[in-house]
Amino acid sequence: MWRSPLALAWPNLPHPADIARELLAVGEPSGVSLLANAVLASGSPVEAAANLHELLGKDAPMALSGLVDAGEHDLVAALVANLPEVRGSPDTAESSLDAAIRAQAQGDLSLARETLISGWDRATEMGASFGDRLADVAIAQGDPVSACEALKRALLLQPTRERRARVAALLAEMGRTVEAQEWLAELPETTTEHIAAALVTLAAGDHRLAAEHAGHAVAGLSSEPGISAAWLQRLASASQKLEHSHLAVPVLERLSRLRPEDVNIRASLAKHLLAAGQADAAATQALALCGMQPASDDARRLLARSMQAASKTEQAFAQWDAIADPTPEDRLAAGECALSAGKPEEAMRIARSVLSSSPGSPTALTMLGRALIAAGKPTEALAHLQAACAANPRQPAAWTAIAACQAASGDPQASGNTLAAAVQAAPGDGGLWHAYATWLRKEGRTSEALEAAAKSAAEADTPIEWRLDYGELLTDMGHSDQAADVLRD
């Protein structure tokens, strides 16, 4: 009904180019069909194609798809002949569709098919990439649910191990552990799959398997220099929750290089270096942290601990002393540092300061007693140490200090009796058992010393010196094979 009036009026319409573009915008095939009827009414397909090219200019290719759908094959062929030749292979989904329509109009169906397949692949990859980016934005907005859905849609378009791992990790972080397990690869191969598996198994409560996956992931980092900071943060988080500093350290080092300005990453790195026994490296990181946060007591505290662990007691004491708002624990730590630095007078001052605000503190009494011993006043020290044990019988340092006082005053039997009472009062303290084993060995009571040494070396984090002493006792008693095992560990 509308076609005849439009065709009749077309030669006389003002602004036909604007009308042609509006008809294209109507949508296919209705708008294009009306346009084709109008231009064909006044001439041949060749003339109509020339008219369309004049009206639409560079937008003429946009009419091709609609003309094909409308069945205007002669007009399509004529229009294609008027369009400039496309050089090279199409590099986008849109240009692939245009090239395929041209090939189809020219009768080259094989080329049209190949071009469409190639363009489809590009469109699929692009659609999946949109899903990935949408997931990134949703995560940045704090919307993991939408991120997960975007990744699932991307997986429908283009399944990859990376996307499955991301879905599993997100579900685990949302507490949807059972669903997360369904998305895990049966046999993780890539670093990101192992990270996802560590998160999921950790959420499921299987710490052994989680540590195994985290270990595989850390080992794989060297071969994946381009792994994202988001995956590294997940691996660092899992390692820290597992309390495996030896795994957390290399991950946090990598993160620190990626984000050198991030104070939280640097603080975590320093803490885990310290926990892993790398005190000098921890002090280096903590010093950098203090430079980034000069007013932070936490940074200063971490630097003091690291320097103290690195046996830099003079520098550590200066850092403890520089804390602007010290807690009682900070002051006691400073006192320990003063003792290690050979400053018993400072340790006495600090201990008395703590006792003035916390009378009867077993830790402060013990420190005061040890400082008095270091200052050559064992008799005065004994009363404070005995008061510490009375206040808290599970105060190992007080017991060993009393024993040292008694031994120094020429009463080794009293020293032994004190240590025997100490291991009964605090049977879980390896240091007391080691001190008792040492005393028993000096007294020639080797069998009893061996039993005490075994208890001192029972924990996995037993100091090396205690294990060496245990190994020597085993050797002395003729247990060479068992001694070899202990010394090998």
Secondary structure, DSSP 8 states (H G I E B T S, - for coil): --HHHHHHHGGG-SSHHHHHHHHHHH-TTHHHHHHHHHHHTTS-HHHHHHHHHHHHGGGGGGGHHHHHHTT-HHHHHHHHHHS----S---SHHHHHHHHHHHHHTT-HHHHHHHHHHHHHHHHHHHHHHHHHHHHHHHHTT-HHHHHHHHHHHHHHS--HHHHHHHHHHHHHTT-HHHHHHHS-SS--SHHHHHHHHHHHHHTT-HHHHHHHHHHHHHHGGG-TT--HHHHHHHHHHHHHTT-HHHHHHHHHHHHHH-TT-HHHHHHHHHHHHHTT-HHHHHHHHHHHHHH-TT-HHHHHHHHHHHHHTT-HHHHHHHHHT-SS--HHHHHHHHHHHHHTT-HHHHHHHHHHHHHHSTT-HHHHHHHHHHHHHTT-HHHHHHHHHHHHHH-S--HHHHHHHHHHHHHTT-HHHHHHHHHHHHHHSTT-HHHHHHHHHHHHHTT-HHHHHHHHHHHT-STT--HHHHHHHHHHHHHTT-HHHHHHHHH-
